[in-house]
């Protein structure tokens, strides 16, 4: 987006623009700025000092002059008053600025790389842990002992089986709450671990929908479920739960 009018940060931390710069962009009479500002800013009954604008002094051509810091919303309204093509162009520009400032934070390349490295390290750590456990089990077997590892305990837990297509309507609102409730109900009834159940579902997301949950970019400390929601995959996860979270005891 091309910068038409400079947007800076005001004293209260909000984005602002200078009234003189806006006035110049609108192509209004330079000699009439003081009169225009008095009418449209200071005496504007729909604008409040400290909320919509703040006055300040600045240097212009070696002289001290008065200027005004305008919020983006107030700058939009002043642009509309011009009733010109320049005014409409300025209004749309401020709208784009607001969307950019209020939109979701886009992770930088460095953040993405850090996230990918962290996820890769976690996968390697999990694989190494499983390998170490298998070696310990093999050592127990070679000594004629029965393995009692945690991995064997997890295998003894109820195992999900594919039982058919999704049952019942998919809720439009509260989809995440419905997912959590289904998982909690299963874990409470069968004594399963929520983490192990979610891990199973995430693996099945990759197998059924080719969505590698562990590779999704997470922003600002998001959980895997947070990332699934942001990417718009909760409905697929819910369908998978309804199709597969019927359990039989082994």
N, C-alpha and C positions, 0 to 999 in steps of 0.2 A: 504494500500500500504506500503510495507516494505521499510524502508529508507536505500538505498544503499550508498548514498553520501549525506552528510549534506547540506541542502539548508538554507542559512541565508539571512539577509537583508543587502544590500550594502549601501554606503553613500548617494546615491540618492533615496533610498527607494525601489529599485527593488530587486528581488530575485537573489542571486549569489551563486556560489560554489567556493571552494578553488582549485586552479590549482594543488597543491601538493596532495590533497586528490583524485582528479580525476586521476592524474598520477599514484598514488599508486593502485587505483582500477583497472586501465587498465592493471596492472601487468608489467609495463615497467621497464627498468633498473634504479634502484634508483640512481645510481651514475651519470646518464646522464640527470638528471632533468634540470640542468642549461642550457645545450646545447639544449635540447628539447624545453624549454620555450623561449629561444632566437630565435629559428627558427620558432616555431609555434605560438608564442604569440607576442613578441616584433617586430619581422621582418615580420610578416604576413601582406601582402599587402591588404588582405580582412578584416582586423580587425583594429579598431581604439581605441586608448587609450582614456578613458573617456566615450566611448560608449559601447564597447564590453568587455573591461577589465580595471582593475586598479591595479597597483603594490602597495605592502605594505610589511613592514618588520614584521617578527614574530620570536618567539623563538622556536628552535627545538633542543632537547637534550642539552640544556644549551647554544646554539649558536644562534646568530641572523642571520636569513636567509631571502631571498626574496621569496615572494609568490605573487599570483595574484588572484584577485576576478574576476571571469568570469560570464557573464550573462548566463542564461540557453540556449539561442539560440547559443551563441559562444561555450559553453560547448558541445552542441550537435554536432557541426561541428568538434570539436577536437576529439570527440569520434568516429566519422565516419572515421577520418584519421587513426585510429589504425587498421582498417580492420580486427578486430578479433571478436570473440564471445562476449568478455567482452565489446568491443566498441559498439556493437549493443545493448547489454543489458543496457549500460549506456545511449545510445541515446533514447531508449524506456522509460527509467526511467525519463529522463528530459522531454520527451513529456507528460508523465502522470502528472508530476509536473506542467507543464504549463496548462494542462486541469483543474487540480484541482484549481489552482490559478485564472484562468480566467473564471471558471464556475460560474453559479448563486449561490448567497449566500443561504445556507441551514439554515433555522431558527432553533435555538436551542430549546430544550425541554421547557426551561423557556419562550422563546418568544411565542411558540405555546400555552402554558397554559395561558399566559397573554392575547393573542389574543382571545382565547376561552372564558375566563372570561369576557373580554370587550364586546364581541358579545352577551353573555348571559345577561349581565347587560343591554345592549341596548334593547334587546328583552323584558326584564322585564319592562324596563322604558316605552317602547311603549305600552305594554299591560296595565300598570297602567294608562297611559295617556288616553287610550281609555275607560277604566273602569270609570275613573273620569268624562269623558265627558258624558258617558251614564247615570251616576248618575245625572249629572246636567240636562240632557235632561228629565229624569224621574221626577225630581223635578219641572221642568217647566210644564210638562204635568199635574202633580198632582195639580198645581196651576191654571190650565186652560189656560196656555199660550202655544204659539206655539214655539217649540224649534228653536233656531237660531244659533246652534253651528256650529263650523267649520266642524265637521264630516258630518252634514247635507248638508253643502255647497258642500263638496266633492262628496257626493252621487249624487248631482244634475248635476255633470259634465258628459260629454259623457262617456259611458261605452263601453269597447271593447267587441266584440262578435266573437266567432269562426265562420269563414266563409268558410273554406275549406283548402286544402293543399297549400304549398308554391307556389307562382307564380313567374315565371321568373327564370333565372339562378342565382346561388349563386356566388357573385363576389369572385375571388381568391385573389386579392390584394385589399387593402383598405377596408377590411371587417368591421373594427371598424368604419371607416368614414361613411360607408354605413349605419351602425346601428344608429349612431348619427344623420345622415341626416334624416332617416325615423322618428325617434322620434321627432326631431325638427319640421319637416313638419307637423306631426300630432298635436303637441302642439300648433304650430303657427296657424293652421287652426281652431282648436276647442277651443283654449283658455285653454287647460289643462296644468297641471304642469308637468315638466319633471320628477321630483322626484317621483310623484305619478304614472306616466306611467312606469318608470323603476321598481318601487316596484311591480306593477302588473305583469310585465314581469318576474321578479325574482320569484314571487310566482308561476307563471305558469311553470317556468323551473322545479320547484320541482314537480308539479302535472303531467307534461307531460313526463319529462325525469328523474325524481327522482334525480335531482341535487339541493341540498339545497345551494343556492348561499350564504346565510348568514353564512353558516358553513365553507366556503372555507377559508383556511389559507391565510392571507394577509401579505406581507413582505414589510418593509420599507415604510409604509404609503400608500400602494396601495389602490385604490378604488375597489369597488365590480367589476366594469367593467375590471379593470386591472387584478384582480384575475381570472375572467372568461377567459381573453385572455391568461394568463399564463397557465391555466389548459387545454386550447385547446377547450373551449366550445363556442366560438363566433359563429361558424357555426350553432350550435343548436339554439342560441339566435336569429340569423338572420332568420332562418327558422320559428321560433315561431312568429317573427314580421310579416313576409310575410303572415303567416296563420291567424293571429289574429288582426293585427292593421288595421282593417277596422271597422269604428265606426259609430254608429247610435245615433242620438240625442234622449234623453229620454224626 
